């Protein structure tokens, strides 16, 4: 197994030492895998690290709330575009050069974000940060399947799961704390030391390999161009659609047409070209196909919930960035304890059922939030967040083992790119759709509640009188002004209640999506070997 990477020497790394036991990786291999996981963790962390601090960043660079979403969007665009390119880039320039150069540039452009003073420069720096950081995710994933022997792959997958699930949960916590105590600029410096450690470690543990620049002539350049244009346009539609009233906006319509045409061409090209950029035919394999479908739904729920909870706490409960981070910490911290135990479970039980249980627990945690009220705040999220943490800890490593465990070693890098791209794309779709659902459901509930707030009703007049007396006793001397303020305040209460109900409905959507993810994972084939299922099977 230690020679598994020789099937594609240009694309895959070779460690500087070879394990004596074919079922155990050498210490050098483990050091390189751990270092690569640092990169994946930091790349995923930076998707969400700005979420709790958006208002502060928007104020710092002088842009409005409507445009601030581009701070996250531009990073995701860069990341989603480069992830499927990773396999090709590593074959051309070598695994070692790509991971070292991209990690270094990722840290440089991260620091550059802290020195931006306007929205266009922030968008550019975040986009480049995402582009150079995006490769770190599939490359860490590839190392697990190409360098670790089958019996030890569950440990590597658990490490990767920790990066993918813990990073989004802890990102707003770190970002919120730094923003409130040291300023929003500091959140872009957190990458420097971990990335430096990663680069120094991989420099000594990944062997040098020759570049194969001749592959540039064989590149699927039309596929690369159509994919980049299509994914960028699609991501822009998803992020800006809700703000611009979707297809009521000519700009959104044009972007949607560009996305549809480009992605249709891209899929056609990939299916007919001799050497495709992305081997879409891998999706025809049962386990990988259904596993990827499940990964899309998981990405929807994972990234969508990390968007939804800070949005609720900020908009409804008026939490600041640090307070939001403290609530989200209880989604992340338990995973530090639970995820290391998952490899043992995968040795004893079928990985499909472990993933199924994890997804259903995640779904249950979402359904626990569908009856929220105006008093529903940080304390009330404690139990749902713990349940969610358990579910997330159980689902990702088994999901990865099931979907990629059946893929041939020489296809691991390509499959990794597809899987990670689709999970992140699912997250982008989820965030956009959930934002729209919150808006639409708030409008729906506002109309329903508004019909009941009739000035002809005795209880409504009584409530207005109570609020009027409150204002009269708190500095407003004119009864007419106090009365008018009371009516405005009652309208605000209605709007806030409608917003709470809108968020409750949206948590239900996340729960339903996770049920579909759980069904998809059950449709995969039985895992092969220790990486994919229990040895007892």
Buried (B, 14 or more C-beta within 10 A) or exposed (E): BBEBBEBBBBBBBBBBBEBEEEEBBBEBBBBBBBBBBBBBBBBBBBBBBBBBBBBBBBEBBEBEEEBBBBBBBBBBBBBBBBBBBBBBBBBBBBBBBBBBBBBBBBBBBBBBBBEBEEBEBBBBBBBBBBBBBBBBBBBBBBBBBBBBBBBBBBBBBBBBBBBBBBBBBBBBBBBBBBBBEEEBBBBBBBBBEBBEEBBEBBEEBBBEBEEBEEBEEEBBEEBBBBBBBBBBBBBBBBBBBBBBEBEEBEEBBEBBEBBBBBBEBBBEBBEEEEEBBBBBEBBEBEBBBBBBBBBBBBBBBBBBBBBBBBBBBBBBBEBBBBBBBBBBBBBBBBBEEBBBEBBEBBBEBBBBBBBBBBBBBBBBBBBBBBEBEEEBBBEBBEEBBBBBBBBBBBBBBBBBBBBBBBBEBBBBBBBBBBBBBBBBBBBBBBBBBBBBBBBBBBEBBBEEBEEEBEEEEEEBEEBBEEBBEBBBEEEBEEEEEBBBBBBEBBEEBBBBBBBBBBBBBBBBBBBBBBBBBBBBBEBBBBBBBBBBBBEEE
